Amino acid sequence: MKYGIRDNMLKAPLETLFSVAKDIGFDGVEFCVGRDYGENILWEDGGAERLKGLADAAGVEISSLSPGVFSQFHPALPEAEKCAEGVEILTHVIGSCAAVDTRHILVPMFPRDMDEWPDSTWDQLVDGFKALGEVAEEHDVILDLETTFSADQLVMILDRVGSRAVKVYHDTGNTMTRGQDPAEEILKLGHDGVGMIHAKDTDRQALGDGRVDFDSVDAAMREIGYDGYIVLETPSGDDPNADHAKNLAFINIRNIG
C-alpha cells in the first residue's frame, strides 16, 4: 500500500512540491490540472518530462493525474462542443501518463440532477466513456471516475462501458456527505470497480474527527483486495505540513489498507 496527497493540499510551489511531500512521508503526489489547463506544465513542450524530473529528484512518485477542469466538459453535457473539448483534454492527459510514469487519471464529474436524467443522457454518458476507455486502453491507462453517482449507478456505468480502463475513484468523505456508507459502497464496487481511493473525512475535519468510520472502510478495502494508492485530500490550517503529517500518521498507525 502506498500513500499520496493531492498537490493543492500542500500549498507549495511546483519547484518544491514533491520534496515537501517526501519530507512529510508521502510516497506520491496527485498532480492537478486546473481551469486554465492550457497553461499547465503538461501542455508545455517537454513539460511532462520536467514534471517527472522534479518528482524523481525528490524521490516520490506521481501517483495520478487529476484534470479537475474535466468536470466542466464531461460526456453527459448537452453542449456537443463542451463534450468535444473534454475529449481533447482527457486525451492529452492520457498521452502524458507514460512520461510521468503513472497509470491513473482522476476523471471528475459532479452532476446533481442525474436522478432526473432520461435514458438518452445515460446513453450519451456511456458512449462517451466507451470512446475514452478505448483511448485509455491503448495507452495502458486507467480512468478513475470521481462522481456524485451512487455505487449502484457506477456499477451500471462500468458494466455498460465494459472497459478494463474505466474504474471508480472512491472518495470516503464525499460518499459519507451524500448520506451513503463508504464501506458499503466500496464493497458494491468490488475489486474490479475501485481504481483509487481518496481518504477524506466529513465537514473539513482531520481524518478521524468527522463522521467517516475508517475502521469499516479499512475492512472493506481488505475484503475487496484493494492494494493501490490511498490519496489524502485533507484540509490544513496555519501549519499545513504538520496537519498533513497528522493525517498520514492516522492512516499509518491504523495500517489502513
Stockholm file with secondary structure:
# STOCKHOLM 1.0

chainA/1-257         MKYGIRDNMLKAPLETLFSVAKDIGFDGVEFCVGRDYGENILWEDGGAERLKGLADAAGVEISSLSPGVFSQFHPALPEAEKCAEGVEILTHVIGSCAAVDTRHILVPMFPRDMDEWPDSTWDQLVDGFKALGEVAEEHDVILDLETTFSADQLVMILDRVGSRAVKVYHDTGNTMTRGQDPAEEILKLGHDGVGMIHAKDTDRQALGDGRVDFDSVDAAMREIGYDGYIVLETPSGDDPNADHAKNLAFINIRNIG
#=GR chainA/1-257 SS CEEEEEHHHHCCCHHHHHHHHHHHTCSEEEEEECSCGGGSGGGSTTHHHHHHHHHHHHTCEEEEEEEGGGGGSCTTCSCHHHHHHHHHHHHHHHHHHHHHTCCEEEEEECCSCGGGCCHHHHHHHHHHHHHHHHHHHHTTCEEEEEESCCHHHHHHHHHHHCCTTEEEEEEHHHHHHTTCCHHHHHHHHHHHHEEEEEECCSTTCCTTTSSCCHHHHHHHHHHHTCCSEEEECCCCCSCHHHHHHHHHHHHHHTTCC
#=GC SS_cons         CEEEEEHHHHCCCHHHHHHHHHHHTCSEEEEEECSCGGGSGGGSTTHHHHHHHHHHHHTCEEEEEEEGGGGGSCTTCSCHHHHHHHHHHHHHHHHHHHHHTCCEEEEEECCSCGGGCCHHHHHHHHHHHHHHHHHHHHTTCEEEEEESCCHHHHHHHHHHHCCTTEEEEEEHHHHHHTTCCHHHHHHHHHHHHEEEEEECCSTTCCTTTSSCCHHHHHHHHHHHTCCSEEEECCCCCSCHHHHHHHHHHHHHHTTCC
//
